């Protein structure tokens, strides 16, 4: 699979398109003044404790207080509270030595939030979900700093290896290496990208992350809640960090500064990949050049057409998303069951893409075309799971119900991507109403009369082809001939397919438009 990253920088922010085999699968946007992004660390102030929800509302500077549930509090919540206060009060120029920090006992899983956050203290929190609709950000105290090969988790000393690394020998090797180089008071999660990497590569990644933790400590000194302590890397860098692999064959950027930063970052994390980064300066917009604008227009909206003639209807409600699969004019064979399976498999691939592209979250209900044979239902189930393997969001695909419905749950981390692909009609300007066509002839004649009485005896009238046919109907008795005779002017008629139905313009003998 070929992967391409096309980055379009503008004055108001950056748009990032991820293509897989030339097909748009993810679209990210980062505003110039972006804040409260997933991964950002804030010094928050506990504002309210809600025992009934076993949760707290935290002031992190957003217009609405952020939400922190007990289950997101981290077993090491007391250690985080202690560390936060010690770092704020720290007067030492070198700073707090985290290796000597005394970890507090873990809190119990069945505890109450008011027993932990009693007194409404300041606390270091991480954005778990961006603000969505009327809700503030969702927070976590399970702090993590992601790197290229490992994720650093302060306060616990557990080493875990990604289950996606299937070789037990490789998992043991990585566990042994990381256990040997892990700094005190830090846990480490070994990512899938670490498979086959050397000790030096893993060690360098750990050093970068421990340096980031020292910066967090420095930023906490004298801080007053609410205050941002650390920003997650910009979206370009974080996408490269999470996705860059041997499948990537092109990164195109239209901004010199982002190009230089990306080149430097690639040079550091994957020196053999620096040649795939290129600077775009070709005049036309970069998204137009690579066909992304066209894909956006065709991929968003209520109806999504498939290449075979089948189509999807995607509806959004407050509670869930509903996707209806329709066969359209698609016909693979005379066998209805085979037609249904083929259409459903094609739709499943597009649905998996749509979930990533629009970043749909929560419950998604898909109404596939009914199939009778259980084996076909299993094939569709397996295919859907396979198509969604590349989706980085946590998800679950449930079995098809007896009503032919498939339920999918997908983690929602940020607001849904919703792009309006419709355009205002140039005739009615979006009102849905146009002037009566019965009056068009009178309107044209009225302006012709004005021009004829003001010494315009050579005119060209340009109209829509349908109006052209109407005005020239009847060789001897056409409206055009009547106008020529009545106003004693040499009137030439031309048709233009680019004109809308009731649009018309007059031009003089020098072919210059006459403004009326």
KEKE-594943 format. One record per residue (C-alpha): residue in one letter; chain; x, y, z; residue number from 0. Coordinates in pm, whole numbers, plus 50000, padded with zeros to 5 digits. Layout:
BEGIN
   aa   ch    east   north      up     i
    A    A       X       Y       Z   NUM
...
//
This chain:
BEGIN
   aa   ch    east   north      up     i
    X    A   50000   50000   50000     0
    X    A   50134   50341   49898     1
    X    A   50079   50621   50148     2
    X    A   50108   50992   50071     3
    X    A   50076   51292   50299     4
    X    A   49973   51617   50128     5
    X    A   50003   51926   50350     6
    X    A   49832   52251   50259     7
    X    A   49936   52550   50472     8
    X    A   49724   52866   50471     9
    X    A   49707   53181   50684    10
    X    A   49433   53038   50909    11
    X    A   49596   52699   50968    12
    X    A   49712   52375   50812    13
    X    A   49516   52100   50631    14
    X    A   49664   51752   50612    15
    X    A   49537   51484   50373    16
    X    A   49641   51120   50404    17
    X    A   49610   50918   50084    18
    X    A   49629   50540   50061    19
    X    A   49676   50417   49703    20
    X    A   49569   50768   49584    21
    X    A   49244   50748   49783    22
    X    A   49171   51005   50054    23
    X    A   49127   50826   50390    24
    X    A   49200   51093   50652    25
    X    A   49161   51469   50655    26
    X    A   49303   51669   50945    27
    X    A   49295   52040   51005    28
    X    A   49493   52241   51256    29
    X    A   49392   52601   51315    30
    X    A   49661   52859   51374    31
    X    A   49520   52926   51721    32
    X    A   49445   52560   51806    33
    X    A   49421   52471   52175    34
    X    A   49286   52190   52391    35
    X    A   49411   51924   52148    36
    X    A   49436   51559   52250    37
    X    A   49761   51504   52437    38
    X    A   49803   51861   52565    39
    X    A   49900   51888   52934    40
    X    A   49734   52151   53156    41
    X    A   49760   52262   53513    42
    X    A   49395   52253   53615    43
    X    A   49201   52364   53921    44
    X    A   48930   52138   54066    45
    X    A   48607   52342   54059    46
    X    A   48332   52092   54146    47
    X    A   48319   51741   54286    48
    X    A   48011   51541   54176    49
    X    A   47989   51230   54400    50
    X    A   47680   51106   54213    51
    X    A   47883   51084   53890    52
    X    A   48203   50999   54076    53
    X    A   48361   51275   53870    54
    X    A   48504   51625   53894    55
    X    A   48485   51937   53680    56
    X    A   48824   52098   53627    57
    X    A   48902   52452   53512    58
    X    A   49168   52430   53239    59
    X    A   49092   52768   53080    60
    X    A   48821   52654   52838    61
    X    A   48485   52836   52838    62
    X    A   48329   52527   52998    63
    X    A   48490   52325   53276    64
    X    A   48654   52002   53164    65
    X    A   48530   51662   53283    66
    X    A   48742   51412   53479    67
    X    A   48590   51077   53577    68
    X    A   48726   50861   53856    69
    X    A   48815   50584   53607    70
    X    A   49046   50832   53427    71
    X    A   49207   50946   53751    72
    X    A   49503   50701   53734    73
    X    A   49603   50467   54019    74
    X    A   49886   50713   54088    75
    X    A   49659   51016   54133    76
    X    A   49803   51095   54477    77
    X    A   50155   51086   54331    78
    X    A   50047   51326   54055    79
    X    A   49893   51566   54310    80
    X    A   50210   51558   54519    81
    X    A   50436   51599   54214    82
    X    A   50226   51890   54082    83
    X    A   50250   52084   54408    84
    X    A   50622   52010   54459    85
    X    A   50699   52126   54103    86
    X    A   50495   52447   54142    87
    X    A   50670   52530   54470    88
    X    A   51016   52419   54349    89
    X    A   51280   52686   54411    90
    X    A   51585   52481   54310    91
    X    A   51752   52602   53986    92
    X    A   51826   52242   53876    93
    X    A   51471   52134   53953    94
    X    A   51313   51835   54119    95
    X    A   51505   51508   54068    96
    X    A   51226   51282   53946    97
    X    A   51433   50966   53998    98
    X    A   51430   51041   54374    99
    X    A   51058   51122   54385   100
    X    A   50873   50905   54637   101
    X    A   50574   50735   54471   102
    X    A   50256   50737   54683   103
    X    A   50038   50425   54734   104
    X    A   49791   50354   54454   105
    X    A   49425   50448   54492   106
    X    A   49167   50168   54486   107
    X    A   48961   50106   54171   108
    X    A   48633   50123   54365   109
    X    A   48712   50447   54547   110
    X    A   48535   50783   54549   111
    X    A   48667   51092   54372   112
    X    A   48602   51322   54668   113
    X    A   48838   51107   54876   114
    X    A   49121   51177   54630   115
    X    A   49055   51537   54520   116
    X    A   48932   51664   54855   117
    X    A   49014   52033   54906   118
    X    A   48986   52110   54533   119
    X    A   49361   52112   54461   120
    X    A   49559   52200   54149   121
    X    A   49637   51893   53939   122
    X    A   49830   51810   53622   123
    X    A   49589   51668   53362   124
    X    A   49603   51560   52999   125
    X    A   49339   51621   52730   126
    X    A   49174   51289   52650   127
    X    A   48906   51425   52414   128
    X    A   48881   51765   52250   129
    X    A   48577   51987   52321   130
    X    A   48283   51851   52121   131
    X    A   47961   52048   52060   132
    X    A   47844   52188   52397   133
    X    A   48082   51972   52602   134
    X    A   48414   52083   52745   135
    X    A   48730   51871   52708   136
    X    A   48749   51528   52873   137
    X    A   49056   51480   53089   138
    X    A   49277   51200   53214   139
    X    A   49544   51175   53481   140
    X    A   49691   50866   53312   141
    X    A   49972   51081   53176   142
    X    A   50159   50953   52871   143
    X    A   50425   51097   52641   144
    X    A   50424   50923   52301   145
    X    A   50744   50877   52103   146
    X    A   50830   50706   51777   147
    X    A   50893   50361   51928   148
    X    A   50784   50387   52291   149
    X    A   50533   50568   52512   150
    X    A   50659   50701   52846   151
    X    A   50418   50673   53141   152
    X    A   50538   50858   53453   153
    X    A   50478   50726   53808   154
    X    A   50437   50358   53721   155
    X    A   50721   50118   53652   156
    X    A   50547   49872   53422   157
    X    A   50696   49768   53087   158
    X    A   50439   49652   52830   159
    X    A   50491   49546   52469   160
    X    A   50234   49597   52191   161
    X    A   50024   49287   52127   162
    X    A   50046   49361   51755   163
    X    A   50404   49230   51766   164
    X    A   50320   48864   51715   165
    X    A   50664   48705   51761   166
    X    A   50706   48598   52124   167
    X    A   51085   48605   52085   168
    X    A   51077   48964   51960   169
    X    A   50844   49066   52242   170
    X    A   51082   48914   52498   171
    X    A   51382   49088   52335   172
    X    A   51214   49428   52341   173
    X    A   51094   49380   52699   174
    X    A   51445   49291   52813   175
    X    A   51604   49591   52637   176
    X    A   51352   49844   52768   177
    X    A   51364   49707   53121   178
    X    A   51740   49760   53118   179
    X    A   51732   50121   52990   180
    X    A   51411   50242   53157   181
    X    A   51460   50543   53389   182
    X    A   51341   50512   53749   183
    X    A   50979   50608   53823   184
    X    A   50881   50569   53457   185
    X    A   50680   50298   53288   186
    X    A   50722   50223   52918   187
    X    A   50483   50094   52652   188
    X    A   50669   49953   52352   189
    X    A   50490   50044   52028   190
    X    A   50446   49821   51723   191
    X    A   50692   50041   51531   192
    X    A   50968   49924   51768   193
    X    A   50973   49577   51612   194
    X    A   51326   49500   51492   195
    X    A   51476   49822   51633   196
    X    A   51812   49834   51806   197
    X    A   51890   49924   52167   198
    X    A   52040   50259   52060   199
    X    A   51727   50357   51865   200
    X    A   51501   50273   52160   201
    X    A   51736   50448   52404   202
    X    A   51740   50768   52196   203
    X    A   51360   50770   52188   204
    X    A   51352   50732   52568   205
    X    A   51604   51013   52614   206
    X    A   51390   51249   52401   207
    X    A   51082   51169   52610   208
    X    A   51255   51207   52947   209
    X    A   51382   51545   52825   210
    X    A   51020   51639   52744   211
    X    A   50923   51538   53101   212
    X    A   51196   51768   53239   213
    X    A   51049   52052   53033   214
    X    A   50709   51980   53188   215
    X    A   50866   52006   53535   216
    X    A   51027   52338   53441   217
    X    A   50699   52474   53302   218
    X    A   50519   52381   53626   219
    X    A   50751   52600   53835   220
    X    A   50549   52892   53968   221
    X    A   50257   52808   53733   222
    X    A   49907   52922   53825   223
    X    A   49599   52725   53723   224
    X    A   49456   52723   53466   225
    X    A   49766   52713   53245   226
    X    A   49890   52509   52951   227
    X    A   50204   52320   53052   228
    X    A   50289   52135   52731   229
    X    A   50141   52114   52381   230
    X    A   50122   51792   52190   231
    X    A   50340   51811   51878   232
    X    A   50174   51975   51581   233
    X    A   49947   51748   51378   234
    X    A   50197   51705   51096   235
    X    A   50465   51574   51330   236
    X    A   50226   51361   51537   237
    X    A   50082   51197   51223   238
    X    A   50432   51125   51096   239
    X    A   50530   50987   51438   240
    X    A   50232   50752   51448   241
    X    A   50206   50652   51083   242
    X    A   50546   50675   50916   243
    X    A   50656   50335   50791   244
    X    A   50800   50170   50482   245
    X    A   50466   50218   50298   246
    X    A   50509   50598   50289   247
    X    A   50642   50707   49953   248
    X    A   50564   51080   49940   249
    X    A   50516   51382   50165   250
    X    A   50429   51701   49977   251
    X    A   50425   52040   50156   252
    X    A   50346   52385   50017   253
    X    A   50501   52585   50304   254
    X    A   50879   52632   50331   255
    X    A   50888   52646   50713   256
    X    A   50679   52329   50758   257
    X    A   50886   52164   50484   258
    X    A   51212   52241   50668   259
    X    A   51070   52129   51006   260
    X    A   50936   51805   50856   261
    X    A   51263   51735   50676   262
    X    A   51454   51784   51004   263
    X    A   51210   51559   51193   264
    X    A   51230   51284   50929   265
    X    A   51609   51313   50930   266
    X    A   51605   51245   51304   267
    X    A   51352   50959   51322   268
    X    A   51403   50791   50983   269
    X    A   51712   50917   50795   270
    X    A   51652   50673   50508   271
    X    A   51318   50840   50433   272
    X    A   51428   51204   50386   273
    X    A   51405   51185   50006   274
    X    A   51027   51134   50019   275
    X    A   50972   51493   50145   276
    X    A   50921   51746   49867   277
    X    A   50832   52116   49850   278
    X    A   50535   52211   49630   279
    X    A   50549   52543   49445   280
    X    A   50358   52484   49126   281
    X    A   50114   52776   49112   282
    X    A   49784   52589   49141   283
    X    A   49657   52491   49491   284
    X    A   49828   52174   49615   285
    X    A   49497   52002   49703   286
    X    A   49366   52070   49351   287
    X    A   49686   51940   49191   288
    X    A   49663   51604   49372   289
    X    A   49288   51563   49324   290
    X    A   49207   51602   49693   291
    X    A   48955   51886   49649   292
    X    A   48753   51671   49408   293
    X    A   48764   51372   49647   294
    X    A   48646   51592   49935   295
    X    A   48352   51716   49727   296
    X    A   48251   51361   49633   297
    X    A   48311   51200   49974   298
    X    A   48116   51431   50205   299
    X    A   47746   51494   50208   300
    X    A   47439   51282   50266   301
    X    A   47484   51061   49958   302
    X    A   47811   50884   49869   303
    X    A   47823   50718   49527   304
    X    A   48025   50402   49468   305
    X    A   48198   50322   49140   306
    X    A   47964   50031   49058   307
    X    A   47646   50239   49078   308
    X    A   47559   50147   49436   309
    X    A   47545   50428   49691   310
    X    A   47536   50505   50063   311
    X    A   47301   50732   50253   312
    X    A   47467   50869   50568   313
    X    A   47243   51028   50830   314
    X    A   47350   51188   51159   315
    X    A   47142   51210   51474   316
    X    A   47223   51330   51824   317
    X    A   47249   50971   51949   318
    X    A   47408   50778   51659   319
    X    A   47499   50763   51292   320
    X    A   47297   50560   51042   321
    X    A   47430   50433   50708   322
    X    A   47196   50277   50450   323
    X    A   47339   50068   50166   324
    X    A   47153   50085   49833   325
    X    A   47229   49878   49523   326
    X    A   47132   50152   49274   327
    X    A   47172   50021   48919   328
    X    A   47454   49780   49015   329
    X    A   47405   49431   48871   330
    X    A   47679   49171   48898   331
    X    A   47472   48870   48794   332
    X    A   47118   48739   48786   333
    X    A   47170   48585   49130   334
    X    A   47013   48819   49388   335
    X    A   47216   48679   49679   336
    X    A   47541   48720   49486   337
    X    A   47445   49077   49391   338
    X    A   47374   49158   49756   339
    X    A   47708   49015   49874   340
    X    A   47911   49198   49608   341
    X    A   47736   49528   49681   342
    X    A   47775   49485   50057   343
    X    A   48147   49407   50029   344
    X    A   48203   49715   49813   345
    X    A   48000   49925   50057   346
    X    A   48189   49789   50359   347
    X    A   48521   49911   50218   348
    X    A   48379   50259   50156   349
    X    A   48213   50268   50499   350
    X    A   48546   50189   50670   351
    X    A   48700   50480   50474   352
    X    A   48412   50713   50559   353
    X    A   48445   50642   50933   354
    X    A   48812   50750   50922   355
    X    A   48758   51038   50682   356
    X    A   48467   51197   50871   357
    X    A   48600   51074   51209   358
    X    A   48257   50939   51302   359
    X    A   48238   50827   51664   360
    X    A   47995   50663   51904   361
    X    A   47742   50414   51766   362
    X    A   47719   50359   51391   363
    X    A   47434   50142   51258   364
    X    A   47473   50006   50904   365
    X    A   47172   49873   50714   366
    X    A   47326   49636   50459   367
    X    A   47128   49474   50178   368
    X    A   46956   49163   50314   369
    X    A   47136   48831   50264   370
    X    A   46992   48490   50343   371
    X    A   47301   48267   50349   372
    X    A   47487   48266   50688   373
    X    A   47825   48215   50516   374
    X    A   47777   48539   50324   375
    X    A   47701   48726   50646   376
    X    A   48024   48588   50795   377
    X    A   48219   48694   50485   378
    X    A   48083   49047   50522   379
    X    A   48165   49050   50894   380
    X    A   48525   48937   50832   381
    X    A   48565   49184   50546   382
    X    A   48443   49477   50759   383
    X    A   48689   49389   51036   384
    X    A   48967   49362   50779   385
    X    A   48888   49699   50620   386
    X    A   48894   49865   50964   387
    X    A   49232   49726   51068   388
    X    A   49405   50043   50948   389
    X    A   49178   50259   51168   390
    X    A   49380   50396   51461   391
    X    A   49069   50477   51668   392
    X    A   48948   50205   51905   393
    X    A   48652   50029   51750   394
    X    A   48438   49716   51769   395
    X    A   48233   49550   51494   396
    X    A   47933   49350   51613   397
    X    A   47773   49060   51428   398
    X    A   47497   49128   51176   399
    X    A   47157   49104   51344   400
    X    A   46862   48906   51211   401
    X    A   46731   49234   51068   402
    X    A   47047   49274   50856   403
    X    A   47190   49553   51072   404
    X    A   47556   49581   51172   405
    X    A   47650   49787   51476   406
    X    A   47991   49949   51501   407
    X    A   48127   50143   51795   408
    X    A   48416   50379   51734   409
    X    A   48612   50601   51968   410
    X    A   48555   50971   51912   411
    X    A   48856   51186   52001   412
    X    A   48766   51515   51833   413
    X    A   48468   51681   51665   414
    X    A   48334   51507   51358   415
    X    A   48468   51636   51026   416
    X    A   48169   51790   50851   417
    X    A   48226   51965   50519   418
    X    A   47941   52129   50329   419
    X    A   47985   52021   49966   420
    X    A   47676   52194   49828   421
    X    A   47695   52533   49657   422
    X    A   47438   52809   49619   423
    X    A   47254   52799   49289   424
    X    A   47379   53091   49075   425
    X    A   47025   53152   48948   426
    X    A   46837   53177   49276   427
    X    A   47135   53244   49512   428
    X    A   47019   52966   49743   429
    X    A   46663   53093   49787   430
    X    A   46504   52818   49577   431
    X    A   46310   53076   49376   432
    X    A   46375   53235   49035   433
    X    A   46196   53498   48829   434
    X    A   45912   53365   48620   435
    X    A   46032   53248   48278   436
    X    A   45714   53402   48133   437
    X    A   45857   53744   48216   438
    X    A   46202   53675   48067   439
    X    A   46096   53767   47711   440
    X    A   45950   54097   47831   441
    X    A   46263   54178   48032   442
    X    A   46492   54117   47733   443
    X    A   46270   54324   47504   444
    X    A   46255   54611   47752   445
    X    A   46636   54636   47761   446
    X    A   46656   54596   47383   447
    X    A   46416   54887   47342   448
    X    A   46629   55104   47567   449
    X    A   46949   55022   47375   450
    X    A   46787   55071   47035   451
    X    A   46663   55417   47134   452
    X    A   47013   55509   47251   453
    X    A   47190   55462   46917   454
    X    A   47286   55097   46952   455
    X    A   47207   54958   46607   456
    X    A   47449   54662   46612   457
    X    A   47395   54431   46908   458
    X    A   47474   54076   47011   459
    X    A   47245   53902   47260   460
    X    A   47396   53601   47445   461
    X    A   47155   53360   47619   462
    X    A   47122   53004   47748   463
    X    A   47073   52740   47470   464
    X    A   46712   52672   47576   465
    X    A   46626   53042   47554   466
    X    A   46811   53056   47219   467
    X    A   46586   52782   47081   468
    X    A   46277   52962   47208   469
    X    A   46373   53298   47053   470
    X    A   46459   53144   46711   471
    X    A   46161   52907   46688   472
    X    A   45985   52951   46351   473
    X    A   46201   53056   46055   474
    X    A   45980   53344   45934   475
    X    A   45793   53428   46253   476
    X    A   46054   53395   46526   477
    X    A   46068   53642   46814   478
    X    A   46419   53736   46702   479
    X    A   46295   53846   46355   480
    X    A   46010   54044   46512   481
    X    A   46257   54232   46734   482
    X    A   46490   54311   46442   483
    X    A   46199   54455   46241   484
    X    A   46036   54641   46531   485
    X    A   46352   54811   46665   486
    X    A   46529   54847   46327   487
    X    A   46856   54707   46465   488
    X    A   47102   54442   46352   489
    X    A   47054   54199   46636   490
    X    A   47267   53884   46644   491
    X    A   47179   53597   46882   492
    X    A   47436   53362   47038   493
    X    A   47401   53071   47280   494
    X    A   47634   52996   47572   495
    X    A   47610   52675   47774   496
    X    A   47784   52839   48070   497
    X    A   47493   53078   48122   498
    X    A   47220   52979   48367   499
    X    A   46862   52956   48240   500
    X    A   46748   53318   48282   501
    X    A   47087   53486   48234   502
    X    A   47137   53711   47929   503
    X    A   47383   53981   47825   504
    X    A   47406   54240   47548   505
    X    A   47734   54318   47365   506
    X    A   47809   54609   47131   507
    X    A   47973   54593   46788   508
    X    A   48317   54593   46957   509
    X    A   48214   54280   47150   510
    X    A   48220   54469   47480   511
    X    A   47947   54394   47732   512
    X    A   47689   54670   47775   513
    X    A   47617   54725   48144   514
    X    A   47258   54821   48216   515
//
